Amino acid sequence: MDLNQMRNRMTKAEKELMPEARLKQFQQMQREIKQAFQSIEDEKQAKIKEFDSKAEFFKPDNKITITDKEKEMSPEMVLVNQRKFDSKNVAVMDYLTKTVLSRLASEVETAEDFLGIVSELAHHESENMRYVLIDSFHEIVKVGQGLDRYNVIKSEVKEALKQAKQNVKTKEQLRYEQALDEAEQEKSKLSVRYLPIEKNIQEFANVLNGKTLWLQDQIQGDQKQTI
């Protein structure tokens, strides 16, 4: 929308047109402004859809299934939160969890030592050890309460938990999250880019709306006096 042209039309209408004709001109301009806002919104939504589409291209197929061979070897295998469990790995996780909790409870004397073990879990080369932190977060925090005079441990363990969750994600999942972040950044830039345009149009619209309402009141007042 050419705002200079719109301003010239408004000024010309005020100088050259009678009230009724001027009102029609203003109302037509109001409709044009409404259409301009709609066009801007359509453009923004089209670009947002494009950003989202680019991100969705990287969305991995995270659907995990139990194969027939796995079912044959471990009939009791089940899926829980996209993880496969059978009696063997349940026993392994149970053992690892008990070992870690026991170590934290009996071998650690300072908050620094406690957090050192927690950090070790978050970055452990074994995925099972990272899952010990993820699955037993509340138990681990509880064990550390005696050392946590200022709630530092709970806060630090939460951060370690976030890192552990990141560390068990696949490269495909991480790339998808990066693509989503990039899409959000582009959306933010888009809003900033359109903001001054929308602001200028809205400021002109406010002036035009004020003049239109005033003109309507004047015409209605003249009509009442005539009657």
GUNU-367369 format. One record per residue (C-alpha): residue number from 1; x, z, y. Coordinates in pm, whole numbers, plus 50000, padded with zeros to 5 digits. Layout:
+-----+-------+-------+-------+
| pos |     X |     Z |     Y |
+-----+-------+-------+-------+
| NUM |     X |     Z |     Y |
...
+-----+-------+-------+-------+
This chain:
+-----+-------+-------+-------+
| pos |     X |     Z |     Y |
+-----+-------+-------+-------+
|   1 | 50000 | 50000 | 50000 |
|   2 | 50126 | 49903 | 50346 |
|   3 | 50056 | 50213 | 50555 |
|   4 | 50164 | 50046 | 50879 |
|   5 | 49902 | 49780 | 50822 |
|   6 | 49642 | 50048 | 50748 |
|   7 | 49731 | 50236 | 51066 |
|   8 | 49700 | 49915 | 51268 |
|   9 | 49359 | 49847 | 51113 |
|  10 | 49243 | 50197 | 51203 |
|  11 | 49368 | 50166 | 51561 |
|  12 | 49215 | 49822 | 51601 |
|  13 | 48881 | 49943 | 51464 |
|  14 | 48877 | 50232 | 51710 |
|  15 | 48943 | 49996 | 52001 |
|  16 | 48730 | 49696 | 51910 |
|  17 | 48443 | 49798 | 51680 |
|  18 | 48113 | 49965 | 51751 |
|  19 | 48056 | 50300 | 51573 |
|  20 | 47854 | 50161 | 51279 |
|  21 | 48099 | 49876 | 51217 |
|  22 | 48392 | 50113 | 51262 |
|  23 | 48242 | 50352 | 51005 |
|  24 | 48209 | 50071 | 50752 |
|  25 | 48571 | 49975 | 50815 |
|  26 | 48688 | 50334 | 50765 |
|  27 | 48485 | 50370 | 50445 |
|  28 | 48634 | 50047 | 50313 |
|  29 | 48980 | 50180 | 50390 |
|  30 | 48894 | 50503 | 50205 |
|  31 | 48806 | 50298 | 49898 |
|  32 | 49136 | 50112 | 49926 |
|  33 | 49326 | 50440 | 49943 |
|  34 | 49144 | 50564 | 49634 |
|  35 | 49242 | 50243 | 49454 |
|  36 | 49602 | 50286 | 49571 |
|  37 | 49618 | 50637 | 49425 |
|  38 | 49471 | 50508 | 49099 |
|  39 | 49726 | 50226 | 49085 |
|  40 | 50008 | 50475 | 49138 |
|  41 | 49871 | 50699 | 48864 |
|  42 | 49839 | 50402 | 48628 |
|  43 | 50201 | 50304 | 48700 |
|  44 | 50321 | 50659 | 48637 |
|  45 | 50128 | 50691 | 48311 |
|  46 | 50261 | 50355 | 48190 |
|  47 | 50618 | 50468 | 48257 |
|  48 | 50556 | 50807 | 48094 |
|  49 | 50419 | 50629 | 47788 |
|  50 | 50733 | 50416 | 47783 |
|  51 | 50958 | 50724 | 47800 |
|  52 | 50765 | 50894 | 47520 |
|  53 | 50775 | 50579 | 47308 |
|  54 | 51154 | 50560 | 47339 |
|  55 | 51184 | 50922 | 47230 |
|  56 | 50945 | 50879 | 46937 |
|  57 | 51167 | 50600 | 46807 |
|  58 | 51414 | 50871 | 46706 |
|  59 | 51155 | 51094 | 46539 |
|  60 | 51280 | 51160 | 46186 |
|  61 | 51066 | 51159 | 45878 |
|  62 | 51087 | 51529 | 45801 |
|  63 | 50841 | 51522 | 45517 |
|  64 | 51011 | 51688 | 45223 |
|  65 | 50866 | 51648 | 44876 |
|  66 | 50951 | 51782 | 44534 |
|  67 | 51058 | 51497 | 44307 |
|  68 | 50935 | 51460 | 43950 |
|  69 | 51287 | 51531 | 43826 |
|  70 | 51306 | 51852 | 44028 |
|  71 | 50964 | 51955 | 43903 |
|  72 | 51072 | 51888 | 43547 |
|  73 | 51388 | 52096 | 43585 |
|  74 | 51217 | 52374 | 43782 |
|  75 | 50840 | 52377 | 43721 |
|  76 | 50800 | 52681 | 43948 |
|  77 | 50959 | 52505 | 44249 |
|  78 | 50751 | 52525 | 44567 |
|  79 | 50779 | 52412 | 44928 |
|  80 | 50779 | 52679 | 45200 |
|  81 | 50832 | 52572 | 45561 |
|  82 | 50995 | 52246 | 45450 |
|  83 | 51236 | 52431 | 45218 |
|  84 | 51247 | 52405 | 44841 |
|  85 | 51239 | 52729 | 44644 |
|  86 | 51271 | 52799 | 44274 |
|  87 | 51364 | 53112 | 44083 |
|  88 | 51736 | 53035 | 44110 |
|  89 | 51768 | 52991 | 44486 |
|  90 | 51519 | 53271 | 44552 |
|  91 | 51749 | 53500 | 44354 |
|  92 | 52051 | 53370 | 44548 |
|  93 | 51885 | 53427 | 44885 |
|  94 | 51768 | 53772 | 44779 |
|  95 | 52123 | 53865 | 44676 |
|  96 | 52278 | 53729 | 44994 |
|  97 | 52024 | 53905 | 45214 |
|  98 | 52076 | 54241 | 45043 |
|  99 | 52454 | 54199 | 45064 |
| 100 | 52446 | 54120 | 45437 |
| 101 | 52205 | 54403 | 45522 |
| 102 | 52413 | 54647 | 45317 |
| 103 | 52731 | 54535 | 45492 |
| 104 | 52572 | 54575 | 45833 |
| 105 | 52438 | 54920 | 45746 |
| 106 | 52749 | 55065 | 45580 |
| 107 | 53057 | 54888 | 45715 |
| 108 | 52979 | 54844 | 46084 |
| 109 | 53059 | 55119 | 46334 |
| 110 | 53037 | 54944 | 46671 |
| 111 | 52798 | 54702 | 46840 |
| 112 | 53084 | 54455 | 46875 |
| 113 | 53146 | 54454 | 46499 |
| 114 | 52775 | 54420 | 46433 |
| 115 | 52741 | 54121 | 46664 |
| 116 | 53054 | 53969 | 46515 |
| 117 | 52890 | 53957 | 46173 |
| 118 | 52568 | 53821 | 46322 |
| 119 | 52762 | 53544 | 46498 |
| 120 | 52940 | 53471 | 46172 |
| 121 | 52602 | 53424 | 46003 |
| 122 | 52475 | 53192 | 46278 |
| 123 | 52776 | 52961 | 46243 |
| 124 | 52847 | 53006 | 45872 |
| 125 | 52948 | 52696 | 45678 |
| 126 | 52693 | 52788 | 45413 |
| 127 | 52339 | 52695 | 45509 |
| 128 | 52210 | 52981 | 45294 |
| 129 | 52397 | 53232 | 45512 |
| 130 | 52247 | 53082 | 45826 |
| 131 | 51905 | 53118 | 45666 |
| 132 | 51978 | 53485 | 45593 |
| 133 | 51983 | 53540 | 45970 |
| 134 | 51673 | 53325 | 46024 |
| 135 | 51468 | 53484 | 45745 |
| 136 | 51582 | 53844 | 45800 |
| 137 | 51597 | 53857 | 46180 |
| 138 | 51370 | 54163 | 46213 |
| 139 | 51548 | 54353 | 45935 |
| 140 | 51886 | 54280 | 46093 |
| 141 | 51768 | 54399 | 46436 |
| 142 | 51629 | 54714 | 46276 |
| 143 | 51963 | 54789 | 46108 |
| 144 | 52137 | 54759 | 46444 |
| 145 | 51901 | 54987 | 46635 |
| 146 | 52127 | 55288 | 46595 |
| 147 | 52407 | 55104 | 46775 |
| 148 | 52181 | 54946 | 47036 |
| 149 | 52178 | 55195 | 47323 |
| 150 | 52085 | 54939 | 47587 |
| 151 | 51894 | 54680 | 47380 |
| 152 | 52197 | 54455 | 47391 |
| 153 | 52206 | 54390 | 47018 |
| 154 | 51844 | 54272 | 46998 |
| 155 | 51902 | 54028 | 47282 |
| 156 | 52226 | 53897 | 47131 |
| 157 | 52074 | 53864 | 46784 |
| 158 | 51792 | 53658 | 46937 |
| 159 | 52050 | 53422 | 47084 |
| 160 | 52229 | 53404 | 46749 |
| 161 | 51894 | 53329 | 46583 |
| 162 | 51840 | 53035 | 46818 |
| 163 | 52186 | 52903 | 46733 |
| 164 | 52127 | 52946 | 46359 |
| 165 | 51803 | 52750 | 46384 |
| 166 | 51989 | 52474 | 46565 |
| 167 | 52264 | 52478 | 46303 |
| 168 | 52025 | 52417 | 46013 |
| 169 | 51875 | 52110 | 46177 |
| 170 | 51978 | 51764 | 46063 |
| 171 | 52160 | 51520 | 46289 |
| 172 | 51838 | 51318 | 46304 |
| 173 | 51640 | 51621 | 46424 |
| 174 | 51899 | 51702 | 46690 |
| 175 | 51903 | 51340 | 46812 |
| 176 | 51524 | 51343 | 46836 |
| 177 | 51530 | 51665 | 47040 |
| 178 | 51791 | 51511 | 47268 |
| 179 | 51567 | 51205 | 47312 |
| 180 | 51272 | 51431 | 47400 |
| 181 | 51484 | 51613 | 47659 |
| 182 | 51594 | 51280 | 47806 |
| 183 | 51230 | 51170 | 47826 |
| 184 | 51138 | 51489 | 48015 |
| 185 | 51425 | 51432 | 48256 |
| 186 | 51302 | 51078 | 48324 |
| 187 | 50950 | 51210 | 48384 |
| 188 | 51086 | 51462 | 48633 |
| 189 | 51278 | 51188 | 48816 |
| 190 | 50961 | 50978 | 48818 |
| 191 | 50762 | 51255 | 48986 |
| 192 | 51031 | 51301 | 49250 |
| 193 | 51041 | 50925 | 49313 |
| 194 | 50665 | 50895 | 49366 |
| 195 | 50620 | 51222 | 49559 |
| 196 | 50706 | 51091 | 49910 |
| 197 | 50492 | 50781 | 49855 |
| 198 | 50189 | 50988 | 49753 |
| 199 | 50255 | 51237 | 50033 |
| 200 | 50257 | 50966 | 50301 |
| 201 | 49939 | 50809 | 50169 |
| 202 | 49769 | 51150 | 50150 |
| 203 | 49867 | 51235 | 50507 |
| 204 | 49716 | 50909 | 50629 |
| 205 | 49409 | 50968 | 50411 |
| 206 | 49359 | 51310 | 50571 |
| 207 | 49363 | 51157 | 50920 |
| 208 | 49127 | 50878 | 50814 |
| 209 | 48889 | 51122 | 50643 |
| 210 | 48878 | 51337 | 50955 |
| 211 | 48797 | 51039 | 51177 |
| 212 | 48534 | 50917 | 50928 |
| 213 | 48356 | 51253 | 50915 |
| 214 | 48364 | 51285 | 51293 |
| 215 | 48224 | 50934 | 51331 |
| 216 | 47947 | 51004 | 51078 |
| 217 | 47846 | 51315 | 51273 |
| 218 | 47845 | 51119 | 51599 |
| 219 | 47627 | 50841 | 51457 |
| 220 | 47384 | 51090 | 51302 |
| 221 | 47365 | 51279 | 51633 |
| 222 | 47292 | 50960 | 51825 |
| 223 | 47021 | 50867 | 51574 |
| 224 | 46852 | 51207 | 51616 |
| 225 | 46858 | 51174 | 51995 |
| 226 | 46704 | 50826 | 51969 |
| 227 | 46421 | 50960 | 51750 |
+-----+-------+-------+-------+
